[in-house]
């Protein structure tokens, strides 16, 4: 009986990562994923978003325990501060996606990472949201990310990893390139 040795770097199963890449090269359909979320408004500026299932590797996966994100606004923005606001969640998603990409690529290259911390910040001008100046973009004017990485790798190698991670990050690509967002009103059921 053959026992395969699994290579783990930075907590990433590199053997499985390369097996996945090889499988995708053989069958590109397994690379197609569809992530889903449901959202429910609670009151005021509070709403809850739940993610429970997603499609990937040619089938639907249902989480045993769905994840729920509570979103609200700080009191200054008319909320009760029961959770981070949506634009803060965007920063959190961006941080997680770029960091995960960075760790995976470092692992694939055999680069050991001791720790990674990042700081993200972005400026928003409420004139865009409130439509007091329609020339102002309601979204982030830009986002800055600063990484602190502990590793034996050189600063040049780490900067290359950061650049690569930003370039392949699904979240970074979604927010930095035009992404169609289609909205519609669901048909209401007629009550008797």
JORA-V799355 format. One record per residue. RES is the residue in three letters. PSI is psi in whole degrees, -180 to 180 (* if undefined). Layout:
res=RES psi=PSI
res=RES psi=PSI
This chain:
res=UNK psi=129
res=UNK psi=129
res=UNK psi=120
res=UNK psi=136
res=UNK psi=130
res=UNK psi=133
res=UNK psi=122
res=UNK psi=124
res=UNK psi=128
res=UNK psi=29
res=UNK psi=3
res=UNK psi=130
res=UNK psi=94
res=UNK psi=-36
res=UNK psi=-47
res=UNK psi=-36
res=UNK psi=-48
res=UNK psi=-32
res=UNK psi=-41
res=UNK psi=-44
res=UNK psi=-45
res=UNK psi=-41
res=UNK psi=-40
res=UNK psi=-37
res=UNK psi=-34
res=UNK psi=-35
res=UNK psi=97
res=UNK psi=-18
res=UNK psi=-31
res=UNK psi=-10
res=UNK psi=-9
res=UNK psi=123
res=UNK psi=153
res=UNK psi=113
res=UNK psi=147
res=UNK psi=152
res=UNK psi=147
res=UNK psi=144
res=UNK psi=143
res=UNK psi=125
res=UNK psi=136
res=UNK psi=-60
res=UNK psi=146
res=UNK psi=-121
res=UNK psi=8
res=UNK psi=134
res=UNK psi=156
res=UNK psi=134
res=UNK psi=134
res=UNK psi=136
res=UNK psi=123
res=UNK psi=-31
res=UNK psi=161
res=UNK psi=160
res=UNK psi=134
res=UNK psi=153
res=UNK psi=40
res=UNK psi=22
res=UNK psi=164
res=UNK psi=135
res=UNK psi=129
res=UNK psi=122
res=UNK psi=141
res=UNK psi=-41
res=UNK psi=112
res=UNK psi=156
res=UNK psi=135
res=UNK psi=133
res=UNK psi=124
res=UNK psi=124
res=UNK psi=140
res=UNK psi=179
res=UNK psi=154
res=UNK psi=162
res=UNK psi=-36
res=UNK psi=-27
res=UNK psi=33
res=UNK psi=13
res=UNK psi=-171
res=UNK psi=7
res=UNK psi=41
res=UNK psi=-8
res=UNK psi=171
res=UNK psi=154
res=UNK psi=165
res=UNK psi=-39
res=UNK psi=-26
res=UNK psi=-37
res=UNK psi=-36
res=UNK psi=-45
res=UNK psi=-42
res=UNK psi=-42
res=UNK psi=-42
res=UNK psi=-45
res=UNK psi=-47
res=UNK psi=-41
res=UNK psi=-46
res=UNK psi=-40
res=UNK psi=-45
res=UNK psi=-43
res=UNK psi=-44
res=UNK psi=-47
res=UNK psi=-43
res=UNK psi=-45
res=UNK psi=-37
res=UNK psi=-45
res=UNK psi=-44
res=UNK psi=-29
res=UNK psi=2
res=UNK psi=19
res=UNK psi=120
res=UNK psi=134
res=UNK psi=129
res=UNK psi=-43
res=UNK psi=154
res=UNK psi=131
res=UNK psi=146
res=UNK psi=153
res=UNK psi=129
res=UNK psi=144
res=UNK psi=150
res=UNK psi=151
res=UNK psi=135
res=UNK psi=134
res=UNK psi=113
res=UNK psi=-12
res=UNK psi=-31
res=UNK psi=-47
res=UNK psi=-45
res=UNK psi=-4
res=UNK psi=29
res=UNK psi=-19
res=UNK psi=103
res=UNK psi=-8
res=UNK psi=-9
res=UNK psi=128
res=UNK psi=127
res=UNK psi=-15
res=UNK psi=-172
res=UNK psi=138
res=UNK psi=-22
res=UNK psi=159
res=UNK psi=131
res=UNK psi=135
res=UNK psi=130
res=UNK psi=126
res=UNK psi=139
res=UNK psi=118
res=UNK psi=128
res=UNK psi=118
res=UNK psi=158
res=UNK psi=-11
res=UNK psi=154
res=UNK psi=161
res=UNK psi=-36
res=UNK psi=-45
res=UNK psi=-42
res=UNK psi=-40
res=UNK psi=-39
res=UNK psi=-41
res=UNK psi=-42
res=UNK psi=-46
res=UNK psi=-44
res=UNK psi=-46
res=UNK psi=-42
res=UNK psi=-41
res=UNK psi=-27
res=UNK psi=-8
res=UNK psi=121
res=UNK psi=-39
res=UNK psi=-45
res=UNK psi=-41
res=UNK psi=-36
res=UNK psi=-42
res=UNK psi=-15
res=UNK psi=-7
res=UNK psi=154
res=UNK psi=122
res=UNK psi=121
res=UNK psi=134
res=UNK psi=114
res=UNK psi=127
res=UNK psi=146
res=UNK psi=161
res=UNK psi=123
res=UNK psi=147
res=UNK psi=135
res=UNK psi=141
res=UNK psi=139
res=UNK psi=129
res=UNK psi=149
res=UNK psi=*
